[in-house]
Amino acid sequence: MDTTSSADAGGGFIKPRPGVEHEPTAHLFVANCGPAVGLSLDTIKTVFSTFGPVEAVRPAGDSGTRVVVSFQNPEDAAAAKKALDGKKCDNLQGRVVFMQFSVFQPPSMAEEHLPVMTSSAGCGIPGLVLYPDFISEEEEERLLAAVDQSPWQVLAKRRVQHYGYEFLYKIRNVDLSQKLGELPPFVEEVVTRLSKLPELTKSNEPSLPLDQLTINEYPKGVGLSPHIDTHSAFEGSILSLSLAGSCVMEFRRYSDESKDESRIRIAGDKELGKNQMERRALFLPPRSLLLLSGEARYRWHHYIPHHKIDHVNDEVVERGSKRVSFTFRKVRRGPCKCKFLQDCDSQVAGIPSSPFLSNSESEECSHSDELDVETRPDTSPESSKDDEPNVEVFSKNLPQLETEQAVDEVGKAEETRHQLSRSFSHHTPEIEKQYVHKVYDAIAPHFSSTRFAKWPRVAAFLEACSPGSIIADSGCGNGKYLGLNPSCFFIGCDISPALVAICDQRGHEALVADALHLPYRSGFYDAAISIAVLHHLSNDQRRIRAVEELVRVVRPGGKVLITVWAVEQEDIRLVQKWTPLQGKYTEPWVDDENFKLHMKKSPSASSLDIIQESDGNGERQVDEEGPLVGKRDGEEGGRRDCLRSLSESDEQEISDSSSHPAAAGTTQEPHQEYFVPWHLPYHRAEVTGASVAALASGFARKDDKKGAVVYNRYYHVFAEGELERLTSKVKGALIVDSFYDKSNWCVILQKLQ
Amino acid sequence: MRLLTHNMLTCNIKGVTKGFPLSIEVQKLETKETDFNPDFLKNIFPKLEWKAFHDAALSVGLNDIPEQVDPVMLEDSEFLQKFHHALLEVHLEEGALICPETGRRFPVSKGVPNMLLHEDEV
């Protein structure tokens, strides 16, 4: 398609994309011209009539800055274009206008006009209530004056103030441990009145007390990308007071099918079926209160188009010079348990608020203007003109951990095999120190800001723990699972002090320790979890040792959940962004016969010196993504099909790209040793000396195209059956469940009585 | 670090047979209010090494934790309050944990114990 349709109620004109020249028609699409810039349609008609009879001047879209001028004759249109296009036009207040020929499109193909409701009842969205004139003009004035006395946080397109708790745009959530204080005195009266609303005083209604306030000031023409407020961040109703200016707010509900569509879309499709998205529009006058609860809050995206004028039925309403909204919410303490699972980040891992992303967790924005949007990007046709996509799809995957201090094994070859094995597992290979521990320390805050979605399977495991259980999270990363079950006591540990510090700041109990050497009493814990940790350990002995430690610290009957990245990624494109390591990494001295017996796969010993990034790697990276956080449908059958096809392409990939000797003659064996890139955006890297040093030493590299410092993390990804084989070697525990979930292999072990 | 955490920590240096309980060196304490949950206290009670908990409480200046304890005391709300406070609300912010066998000092900084071992300790 080389055109976009104008969302014009009067009709169906299409605007050619830049650079596409239509045959002359009687219709001129004129940009930088319209009511929003002070040129009435009548004025425009008068000016253009000097070239010939003008049939109509219609607004093109809702921006108020573009019109379609329809002449009777194409020749007159051509004359007008020739005379005015791209030139300063004195009769149009000296503006430089730009024009293109437009063609009329049958109404069926033009975008449906969306009627704008002036009452919430008209929208028919459960949980949506609009109270016109909730406050008086005097109160409005007083609130606006009070707000201007307080400092603003300036975002790219609007200004905000946060009270109670700061809404952190990077994680789209609040930090419960960072309470800013009480709500300000100037909203006291309003809060009192809000607290008496019938919707908030119903029994079982959790909205009170309201403890978070975000004030947004939108300049004229600035809107808000479609989003649902993060489920896990706030509970109960969301109350938003409009002051100073009006706007039209659009509500959208995407069907689940449209989410599947999104994947196709990413793959290149241009159109999203319109009937897969329900839309409603509601006019929000100044001094009105909008209340969102239930379905309206949890299921419908809300959106303010970036327009300077709004069409409210037959009226053109110019937005005020600014609109200020006061949004009152209650911070949630504990997971969301709503029934709208498809949009719930508490209940579905990696949930995007927009249906147009795959289910990976979102990375923080890399464009400077992204931070102002409390939302995921929307790339739907009608909003893409105004809304820049603001989030990169990012990696799933959680932290790692482990370390061991090295024992110098030289000269100890005469030790028994058992002792040697122990030493081997205790020695922390250089590859882990360099490409796991050091990397996570360097990227900790950024990594943490991208790690908030919880996997349902992990959550289910934790929630099944009986009240009062003590749970150890070994390799807890930023601690996103700590406290998930509020009736249990969690303790986390991680090898990275930087990540543990984040846990501590969030009020979690955590300590710095090695997963291969847990500093815990044996049999103390009711359960233990190891989420995305074992794949950072570089040999089987160490992986087994880590499992042994988990089993050791739980009580008899206690359960251990272990998840690791799978070779069989649901999204093969991810694997293509990884750098296969040349052969299985092994410490040079393990050529000892005893170890050969233990190596599951023939090692082709290599050293760090020959582990290099392939030159093409950077080119193949489109985004930093980890394993996909999962197909939403979760259907076993579909998953299996997916796996089959992926493993075929996986093998293809390996036979094409792998040149290491181990691959020859073992074509059944998928590649398992990788460097997985982590992109640390420059604006985050600049503040840490670690990245400067890492770049200087060649440990990290720059990717100017992406504006990021790129670190490599070591991964041993697990093949089907491998995790079971590994854990079955650990004495004293049985595998009670094993499954594949969201590109991870998982087992649940139970310690024997 | 809470005393509950202290009660589960042990020194795992290679060859150490009695790494529990770690003695506490206090430089700075903090009290952070935690929701009172009697059921949790009753659940955790059987898991605790009471002597170690009692001694730890003493070392952070709490002398109202009885040395001898009986499960019937869990019905006494006054006891539960003290138990709750000592177990969950007092945090060691700065200081150290010291291995009873080797004297190895594990630093506690900003509330976080560092239990990593040196290369010659594993």
Interface residues (C-beta under 8 A of the other chain):
Chain A: T403 E404 Q405 A406 V407 D408 H426 P467 G468 S469 I470 S487 F489 I491 C493 I495 P497 V500 A501 D504 G507 E509 A510 L511 V512 A513 D514 H517 L518 P519 Y520 R521 F524 Y525
Chain B: M1 R2 L4 T5 M8 L9 T10 C11 N12 F20 K32 N37 D39 F40 K42 N43 I44 K47 F106 K110 G111 V112 P113 N114 M115 L116 L117 H118 E119 D120 E121 V122
